[in-house]
Amino acid sequence: MHDIDWKKYGLVFFITATIFLIAFFVSTLFYNKRLDEFGAIENRVSLNFLALEIEADLLSELSCDEEYVSLTVSDLEALGDRLSYLESKNTDKETIHALKTQYSLFELKDYLFLKQLKARCGEDLHFIFYFYSNEATDCKECDKQGYVLEKIRKEHPSVRVYSFDYNLEIPGINTLKRFYGLKKELPIVVVDRQVLYGFQDENAILSPMGLKSSRKEITN
C-alpha cells in the first residue's frame, strides 16, 4: 500500500485555489469596471438630454434648414451594450431593474425629441420599438431578433431602434403596451406603429418602412 503524498496533493490544491481566486478577482474587477462605465455614460447622457430639451424648446424658432443630430446616439448604444453585459452576468435584480429603468427612460426621451423633430421638419426618420424578455421561457428567439435589429440599426442611420424589457413595469413602457394593445407574444417589433409578433427577418422589418437590405447580392 502506497503512502499518500500529502505535499503533492496540497500543492495541487493550492495551485487550483489560486487560479480560481485570480479568475474570480479578474471577473469582479471587470464587472465593476463595466458598472462604473455605465454610471459615467449615464451622467453624460443626462447632460446631453438637458441640451436636447433646450434644443427642443428652440425648435419653434430655429429654421429646419439647420442640421439636427441627436446628441445621445453613440452614448445610448454604449449604455445598451454595457447593460447587456451586466444582464448576462446575472447581476442582482435590484441593480438591473434600476439600470434598465434609467436606460428605458433615456430611450423614451430620445424618441420624443426625434418625433418632434420629424413632425416639424419632416426629417426622414423611422422608429422601431422592440419588446423582449431575458427569460428563456418568455422568449426563445429574442436573442436572434436582437441580432437582426442590431444589423438594421447599423446599416440604416435613419432607423432608430428602442429596446424595452416587456416585464419592466414602469409608466412609459406600460403606456406603450396599452397604446398598441400589446399581448405577451414575444418578441414584439413595432415598426412605424405597425405591430409584428414573433421573430421577424430583416425584410419583414424593413418592408413597412419602404427600405431594403443593404446586403449585396452575390452574382455568378
Backbone bond lengths (Angstrom), bond angles and torsions (degrees), N, CA, C in turn:
res aa  C-N    CA-C-N  psi(-1)  N-CA   C-N-CA  omega(-1)  CA-C   N-CA-C  phi
1 M - - - 1.479 - - 1.522 109.07 -
2 H 1.316 115.76 126.18 1.462 120.35 -175.87 1.522 110.89 -81.39
3 D 1.321 115.31 144.68 1.464 120.59 175.35 1.521 109.65 -74.18
4 I 1.315 116.39 141.49 1.469 121.00 178.77 1.528 109.47 -75.33
5 D 1.309 115.42 128.16 1.465 120.20 179.36 1.531 108.27 -84.37
6 W 1.330 116.01 85.69 1.472 120.84 -176.35 1.520 112.07 -62.29
7 K 1.313 116.82 -33.65 1.476 119.56 -179.55 1.525 110.28 -64.20
8 K 1.334 115.40 -39.64 1.464 119.96 -179.98 1.524 110.66 -64.93
9 Y 1.332 116.25 -47.62 1.464 119.90 179.55 1.522 111.76 -65.97
10 G 1.317 115.28 -36.24 1.462 119.40 177.85 1.506 111.97 -64.19
11 L 1.344 116.10 -40.13 1.465 120.51 178.67 1.514 111.08 -65.81
12 V 1.348 116.03 -42.00 1.475 120.38 178.63 1.526 110.14 -62.17
13 F 1.335 115.86 -43.94 1.465 119.75 179.27 1.523 110.86 -62.37
14 F 1.319 116.60 -42.36 1.471 121.03 -179.42 1.520 110.94 -62.23
15 I 1.347 115.93 -45.11 1.471 119.96 -179.48 1.527 110.69 -64.11
16 T 1.336 116.17 -43.91 1.474 120.59 179.97 1.521 111.40 -62.49
17 A 1.331 115.88 -44.74 1.468 120.23 179.77 1.512 110.92 -64.20
18 T 1.344 116.91 -38.95 1.466 121.15 179.62 1.518 111.18 -63.72
19 I 1.345 116.36 -44.83 1.471 120.61 178.48 1.523 110.71 -61.22
20 F 1.329 116.91 -43.00 1.472 121.28 179.29 1.524 111.05 -61.56
21 L 1.341 116.58 -44.79 1.463 120.48 -178.25 1.515 111.01 -66.22
22 I 1.337 117.13 -39.22 1.466 120.26 178.77 1.520 110.13 -64.38
23 A 1.353 116.27 -44.23 1.469 120.48 179.50 1.521 110.91 -62.34
24 F 1.334 116.05 -41.53 1.465 120.75 179.48 1.532 110.37 -64.84
25 F 1.330 116.47 -41.49 1.459 121.21 -179.43 1.524 110.89 -64.44
26 V 1.344 116.23 -45.64 1.468 120.71 -179.90 1.521 110.73 -63.16
27 S 1.346 116.00 -43.08 1.465 120.63 179.59 1.526 110.99 -62.26
28 T 1.333 116.43 -44.24 1.467 120.77 179.54 1.519 111.30 -65.21
29 L 1.339 115.28 -40.68 1.461 120.08 179.58 1.521 110.95 -62.56
30 F 1.346 116.09 -44.11 1.453 120.96 -179.50 1.528 110.76 -66.40
31 Y 1.334 115.38 -39.88 1.463 120.31 178.56 1.532 111.14 -62.07
32 N 1.349 115.63 -46.79 1.465 120.13 179.54 1.522 111.42 -63.63
33 K 1.335 115.91 -34.14 1.462 119.38 177.56 1.514 110.00 -64.16
34 R 1.325 116.79 -44.18 1.464 121.13 177.73 1.530 111.23 -60.89
35 L 1.317 116.00 -39.91 1.456 120.75 179.93 1.527 110.37 -65.07
36 D 1.339 116.66 -41.71 1.464 121.46 177.48 1.524 110.76 -65.30
37 E 1.338 116.30 -40.23 1.460 120.37 178.79 1.521 110.26 -62.25
38 F 1.325 116.32 -40.46 1.465 121.02 178.96 1.520 109.86 -59.11
39 G 1.342 116.05 -45.19 1.460 120.33 -179.59 1.511 112.04 -63.73
40 A 1.337 116.83 -40.34 1.466 120.64 -179.31 1.527 110.92 -65.88
41 I 1.337 116.48 -44.92 1.460 119.80 179.36 1.517 110.33 -67.37
42 E 1.320 116.21 -36.90 1.463 121.87 178.49 1.529 110.33 -57.76
43 N 1.327 116.94 -44.20 1.462 120.92 178.37 1.520 111.15 -64.58
44 R 1.341 116.64 -39.84 1.457 120.13 179.83 1.524 110.92 -66.24
45 V 1.334 116.06 -40.04 1.467 119.91 178.54 1.526 110.60 -63.97
46 S 1.333 117.00 -38.78 1.469 120.65 178.63 1.522 110.56 -59.64
47 L 1.332 116.71 -42.87 1.465 120.45 178.06 1.520 110.71 -66.62
48 N 1.337 116.10 -39.45 1.461 119.56 178.60 1.523 111.47 -62.69
49 F 1.337 116.18 -38.35 1.456 118.81 179.67 1.526 111.62 -68.85
50 L 1.306 117.37 -31.54 1.457 119.91 174.48 1.521 108.82 -61.98
51 A 1.336 115.33 -42.23 1.461 119.58 177.72 1.527 110.75 -65.13
52 L 1.327 116.96 -39.09 1.460 120.76 179.34 1.526 111.72 -65.19
53 E 1.331 116.28 -39.23 1.462 120.04 179.13 1.523 110.93 -63.62
54 I 1.321 115.54 -39.66 1.472 119.38 176.56 1.519 109.64 -65.57
55 E 1.355 115.79 -42.39 1.457 119.69 179.20 1.523 110.80 -63.55
56 A 1.316 116.55 -37.25 1.459 120.18 179.32 1.525 110.94 -63.92
57 D 1.338 116.12 -39.18 1.460 120.19 178.69 1.524 111.02 -66.05
58 L 1.341 115.27 -28.58 1.460 119.41 -178.47 1.525 112.75 -86.00
59 L 1.325 117.12 -12.13 1.462 120.26 -176.43 1.527 112.57 -56.53
60 S 1.325 115.61 -34.55 1.466 119.07 -177.83 1.520 111.50 -68.90
61 E 1.324 117.15 -17.48 1.462 120.69 -178.63 1.525 112.85 -107.12
62 L 1.342 116.73 -26.24 1.455 120.12 -177.42 1.523 111.23 -84.30
63 S 1.317 115.74 154.96 1.454 121.33 -179.75 1.523 110.59 -78.10
64 C 1.329 116.04 147.16 1.456 119.70 177.39 1.523 111.32 -75.29
65 D 1.347 116.24 -5.38 1.458 119.34 176.03 1.517 110.64 -70.68
66 E 1.349 115.73 -20.03 1.459 119.46 178.44 1.536 108.96 -68.89
67 E 1.333 114.91 153.08 1.462 119.18 179.41 1.518 109.01 -97.02
68 Y 1.320 116.69 120.12 1.459 121.25 -179.07 1.529 109.90 -109.34
69 V 1.275 115.66 132.49 1.461 121.06 177.74 1.524 108.08 -130.48
70 S 1.329 116.13 130.94 1.457 118.66 177.93 1.514 109.88 -58.68
71 L 1.313 116.88 131.70 1.454 121.68 -179.29 1.518 112.58 -76.89
72 T 1.309 116.49 -2.74 1.469 119.19 -170.42 1.522 114.37 -109.15
73 V 1.319 118.40 -2.71 1.463 120.79 -171.58 1.525 112.67 -53.18
74 S 1.324 117.07 -60.69 1.466 119.96 -175.64 1.525 111.61 -66.63
75 D 1.342 117.17 -36.89 1.460 120.07 -178.93 1.520 111.65 -69.09
76 L 1.326 117.43 -38.50 1.463 119.75 177.69 1.527 110.55 -64.97
77 E 1.319 116.06 -38.36 1.463 120.02 177.49 1.524 110.37 -63.92
78 A 1.326 116.11 -42.70 1.463 120.39 179.50 1.523 111.05 -64.55
79 L 1.334 116.10 -40.37 1.462 120.10 177.84 1.522 110.65 -62.97
80 G 1.331 115.86 -43.01 1.460 120.20 179.82 1.526 111.92 -61.19
81 D 1.335 115.93 -41.83 1.469 120.46 179.34 1.520 110.80 -62.64
82 R 1.315 117.05 -44.48 1.469 120.71 -177.73 1.522 111.31 -70.49
83 L 1.337 115.96 -35.11 1.454 119.56 177.31 1.523 110.49 -64.96
84 S 1.334 116.52 -41.16 1.463 120.72 178.19 1.525 110.55 -60.84
85 Y 1.332 115.96 -41.03 1.470 119.80 179.07 1.529 110.90 -63.12
86 L 1.330 116.08 -46.31 1.460 120.07 -178.60 1.520 111.46 -64.25
87 E 1.324 116.12 -37.19 1.462 119.67 177.59 1.529 110.98 -64.68
88 S 1.338 115.93 -38.76 1.461 120.11 -178.82 1.518 112.18 -66.76
89 K 1.328 116.50 -21.21 1.456 120.97 -179.76 1.526 112.42 -91.84
90 N 1.335 115.42 9.53 1.474 120.75 177.87 1.532 112.41 54.77
91 T 1.325 114.19 47.24 1.461 119.13 176.07 1.528 109.57 -58.79
92 D 1.336 117.21 154.26 1.460 119.32 -179.56 1.523 110.25 -55.64
93 K 1.324 115.62 145.43 1.458 121.46 -171.02 1.527 113.59 -59.94
94 E 1.313 116.60 -35.42 1.472 119.49 -179.16 1.519 111.25 -63.78
95 T 1.330 116.32 -44.46 1.461 120.69 179.88 1.513 111.07 -63.80
96 I 1.335 116.46 -47.86 1.460 120.57 179.82 1.525 111.21 -61.37
97 H 1.333 117.03 -41.89 1.466 120.84 -179.96 1.523 110.61 -60.58
98 A 1.324 117.48 -43.77 1.470 121.71 -179.37 1.526 110.87 -65.52
99 L 1.341 116.79 -45.59 1.467 120.74 -179.27 1.526 111.03 -65.85
100 K 1.332 115.59 -41.83 1.461 120.04 -178.43 1.531 111.25 -68.24
101 T 1.314 116.55 -36.26 1.467 120.64 177.64 1.524 110.55 -63.56
102 Q 1.323 116.08 -47.33 1.470 120.68 179.67 1.525 110.33 -61.67
103 Y 1.308 116.87 -44.84 1.462 121.30 -179.32 1.534 110.81 -62.48
104 S 1.331 116.85 -43.38 1.468 121.02 -179.74 1.520 111.39 -63.56
105 L 1.334 116.93 -39.71 1.459 120.67 178.35 1.526 111.24 -66.62
106 F 1.336 116.49 -37.18 1.462 120.67 175.52 1.533 109.64 -61.36
107 E 1.332 116.28 -43.71 1.462 120.33 179.80 1.528 111.20 -60.52
108 L 1.333 116.10 -44.54 1.459 120.29 -178.02 1.528 111.29 -65.03
109 K 1.332 116.77 -37.58 1.464 119.92 178.16 1.518 110.54 -66.26
110 D 1.324 116.40 -40.62 1.461 120.55 177.71 1.528 110.41 -62.31
111 Y 1.332 115.93 -42.96 1.467 120.80 179.39 1.525 111.22 -61.83
112 L 1.322 117.03 -45.79 1.468 120.73 -178.12 1.523 111.34 -62.73
113 F 1.335 116.69 -38.52 1.458 119.54 178.37 1.530 110.73 -65.54
114 L 1.323 116.62 -47.62 1.459 120.14 -177.49 1.528 111.60 -69.69
115 K 1.329 116.31 -31.32 1.467 119.93 176.35 1.528 109.65 -64.31
116 Q 1.327 116.60 -41.39 1.459 120.83 177.79 1.527 110.41 -64.44
117 L 1.321 115.84 -40.81 1.460 120.83 179.49 1.531 110.83 -63.73
118 K 1.330 115.85 -42.23 1.458 120.23 179.75 1.526 111.06 -65.11
119 A 1.338 117.24 -42.18 1.466 121.77 -178.12 1.528 111.21 -64.73
120 R 1.322 116.37 -39.55 1.461 119.18 -175.20 1.519 112.66 -83.68
121 C 1.318 116.30 -40.53 1.461 119.92 -172.00 1.524 114.10 -109.56
122 G 1.338 116.55 -0.11 1.457 118.89 177.85 1.510 113.52 65.89
123 E 1.326 116.54 31.43 1.463 120.34 179.67 1.533 109.91 -63.38
124 D 1.321 116.10 143.13 1.461 121.67 -179.87 1.526 108.95 -81.42
125 L 1.325 115.61 82.62 1.451 121.48 -178.28 1.532 110.40 -124.95
126 H 1.308 115.20 144.65 1.460 121.25 176.65 1.521 108.33 -127.00
127 F 1.337 116.09 142.93 1.458 120.63 -175.52 1.531 110.80 -120.88
128 I 1.318 114.35 133.61 1.461 121.03 176.95 1.522 108.75 -123.02
129 F 1.331 116.05 127.60 1.465 121.57 171.80 1.526 107.02 -104.26
130 Y 1.306 115.63 123.64 1.462 120.58 -179.16 1.527 109.50 -114.73
131 F 1.317 115.82 118.10 1.470 121.30 179.77 1.521 108.61 -104.62
132 Y 1.328 115.12 125.78 1.456 121.32 -175.91 1.524 110.46 -134.53
133 S 1.317 115.54 179.36 1.461 121.74 172.64 1.522 107.98 -147.72
134 N 1.326 116.46 143.07 1.462 120.82 177.41 1.522 111.56 -84.73
135 E 1.330 116.20 -6.95 1.458 120.28 178.82 1.532 109.51 -81.71
136 A 1.327 115.79 119.92 1.469 120.14 -177.10 1.522 111.78 -58.34
137 T 1.323 116.63 -32.53 1.466 119.97 -179.66 1.521 111.66 -71.24
138 D 1.330 116.92 -22.80 1.464 121.50 179.15 1.520 111.67 -83.95
139 C 1.325 116.24 -37.44 1.464 119.46 -171.42 1.519 111.23 -153.80
140 K 1.324 115.98 103.41 1.465 120.36 -179.03 1.526 112.02 -81.11
141 E 1.331 117.33 -19.80 1.466 119.58 -175.72 1.525 113.17 -112.73
142 C 1.317 117.21 16.44 1.465 119.80 -178.66 1.530 112.13 -67.20
143 D 1.330 117.34 -39.70 1.462 119.68 178.12 1.524 110.66 -61.63
144 K 1.314 115.39 -44.53 1.472 121.46 179.22 1.533 110.57 -62.01
145 Q 1.332 116.21 -42.11 1.465 120.57 178.96 1.515 111.05 -65.39
146 G 1.338 116.04 -38.19 1.454 120.47 179.02 1.513 112.38 -61.09
147 Y 1.330 117.72 -39.12 1.464 121.47 179.02 1.524 111.18 -64.04
148 V 1.339 116.20 -40.99 1.473 120.79 179.39 1.529 109.88 -62.78
149 L 1.326 116.83 -45.92 1.464 121.03 -178.70 1.525 111.59 -66.73
150 E 1.324 116.59 -35.57 1.462 120.14 177.43 1.526 110.42 -63.49
151 K 1.313 116.80 -40.83 1.465 121.32 177.82 1.523 111.08 -63.04
152 I 1.336 116.27 -43.91 1.468 120.79 179.13 1.522 110.39 -62.85
153 R 1.322 116.81 -43.17 1.464 120.78 -179.19 1.520 111.91 -60.79
154 K 1.321 116.19 -39.87 1.468 120.52 -178.30 1.521 112.61 -73.27
155 E 1.340 116.06 -33.26 1.457 119.43 -175.06 1.519 114.08 -90.89
156 H 1.356 117.20 -14.86 1.462 120.70 -177.22 1.530 109.72 -129.82
157 P 1.338 118.17 93.00 1.466 122.53 -178.17 1.529 114.18 -58.77
158 S 1.327 117.61 -22.86 1.469 120.14 -178.46 1.525 112.05 -81.16
159 V 1.323 117.39 -6.01 1.466 121.77 -178.08 1.524 109.40 -102.57
160 R 1.320 115.78 124.95 1.464 120.68 174.79 1.515 109.21 -107.27
161 V 1.319 115.97 127.98 1.459 121.77 -178.89 1.527 109.45 -110.90
162 Y 1.338 116.34 122.63 1.461 121.84 179.28 1.534 108.42 -115.70
163 S 1.327 115.80 121.55 1.465 121.19 -176.11 1.519 111.20 -103.11
164 F 1.324 115.95 132.91 1.465 120.85 -178.88 1.530 110.49 -133.20
165 D 1.317 115.67 135.70 1.463 120.68 173.51 1.528 107.57 -73.73
166 Y 1.316 116.64 118.39 1.467 121.22 -176.81 1.525 111.30 -57.97
167 N 1.323 116.74 -31.28 1.466 120.90 -175.92 1.525 113.55 -85.51
168 L 1.336 117.10 -1.61 1.458 120.25 -179.76 1.525 108.97 -80.36
169 E 1.318 115.51 113.15 1.469 120.62 -175.56 1.529 110.80 -91.44
170 I 1.331 115.89 86.60 1.466 121.34 173.82 1.530 107.47 -132.59
171 P 1.337 117.66 153.33 1.463 121.42 -174.08 1.524 115.35 -50.55
172 G 1.321 118.73 -47.28 1.460 120.71 -176.64 1.520 112.85 -60.40
173 I 1.321 116.80 -47.43 1.461 120.84 -179.84 1.523 110.83 -68.23
174 N 1.320 117.20 -40.86 1.468 120.62 177.85 1.522 111.35 -61.79
175 T 1.325 116.70 -36.36 1.467 120.89 177.90 1.522 110.71 -63.88
176 L 1.329 116.87 -43.43 1.463 120.64 178.31 1.524 110.83 -63.07
177 K 1.325 117.07 -41.97 1.464 120.38 -179.48 1.522 110.85 -63.93
178 R 1.336 116.17 -39.90 1.475 119.66 178.31 1.523 110.75 -69.38
179 F 1.322 117.04 -43.24 1.462 121.73 -176.74 1.528 111.05 -60.19
180 Y 1.341 116.25 -42.75 1.461 119.97 -178.52 1.529 112.69 -92.92
181 G 1.343 116.78 -0.26 1.454 120.56 179.58 1.520 112.03 58.33
182 L 1.307 117.00 43.20 1.455 121.47 -173.43 1.526 113.07 -71.70
183 K 1.321 115.01 138.39 1.460 122.57 172.32 1.521 107.30 -102.80
184 K 1.310 116.33 152.96 1.458 120.04 -178.08 1.519 110.17 -79.39
185 E 1.340 114.92 72.88 1.459 122.52 176.49 1.522 106.37 -124.42
186 L 1.312 115.54 80.40 1.457 122.59 -170.47 1.531 112.16 -87.33
187 P 1.358 115.44 151.99 1.459 128.28 -1.39 1.528 111.32 -74.96
188 I 1.336 114.97 156.59 1.461 121.91 176.28 1.522 107.84 -121.84
189 V 1.323 116.22 129.80 1.461 121.53 176.86 1.522 108.01 -122.13
190 V 1.325 116.42 119.85 1.468 121.48 177.10 1.522 107.16 -102.82
191 V 1.320 116.35 109.87 1.464 122.31 -176.10 1.524 109.63 -106.22
192 D 1.322 116.60 109.49 1.474 120.14 -178.29 1.529 110.38 45.83
193 R 1.331 115.88 49.95 1.465 125.19 176.09 1.531 114.35 76.68
194 Q 1.314 118.34 0.95 1.463 120.64 175.85 1.525 108.87 -95.63
195 V 1.338 116.41 122.07 1.462 121.37 -175.68 1.533 110.56 -88.44
196 L 1.329 115.43 126.93 1.462 122.04 178.52 1.524 108.48 -121.99
197 Y 1.314 116.83 123.15 1.471 121.90 -179.76 1.529 110.44 -98.58
198 G 1.327 115.50 144.63 1.454 120.33 177.99 1.519 111.61 82.25
199 F 1.331 116.08 173.30 1.463 120.34 -178.12 1.522 111.39 -61.87
200 Q 1.354 115.34 135.38 1.459 121.83 179.54 1.525 108.76 -124.02
201 D 1.337 115.93 132.29 1.457 117.88 177.49 1.526 109.73 -80.02
202 E 1.303 115.57 177.91 1.467 121.18 -174.70 1.525 112.27 -58.78
203 N 1.315 117.69 -45.99 1.462 121.22 -177.81 1.528 112.32 -64.67
204 A 1.326 116.70 -37.74 1.466 120.78 -179.61 1.518 111.19 -64.68
205 I 1.337 116.79 -31.41 1.460 120.72 -179.84 1.520 111.17 -83.10
206 L 1.314 117.27 -38.69 1.465 120.92 -176.90 1.525 112.60 -74.84
207 S 1.322 116.75 -31.33 1.462 121.30 -175.49 1.533 114.05 -56.43
208 P 1.355 120.70 -47.77 1.474 120.28 -179.96 1.532 113.17 -62.69
209 M 1.328 116.96 -19.64 1.469 120.63 179.53 1.520 111.95 -95.21
210 G 1.333 116.14 -0.29 1.463 119.87 -178.77 1.514 112.62 70.64
211 L 1.336 116.90 26.58 1.463 121.48 -178.95 1.516 110.14 -111.13
212 K 1.327 114.99 160.67 1.454 120.61 178.43 1.522 109.74 -125.03
213 S 1.309 115.30 156.29 1.456 119.98 178.27 1.518 109.85 -64.58
214 S 1.324 115.50 140.54 1.458 120.12 178.98 1.518 111.16 -85.77
215 R 1.333 116.16 2.93 1.456 121.04 -179.37 1.520 109.97 -67.34
216 K 1.304 116.04 128.34 1.460 120.89 -179.16 1.516 109.98 -79.77
217 E 1.304 114.10 135.53 1.461 118.35 179.50 1.513 110.07 -82.66
218 I 1.325 115.77 142.16 1.460 120.84 -178.75 1.527 108.40 -87.43
219 T 1.311 114.91 126.15 1.456 119.27 179.61 1.526 109.37 -110.77
220 N 1.326 115.89 148.55 1.453 119.79 -179.50 1.513 110.45 -82.17
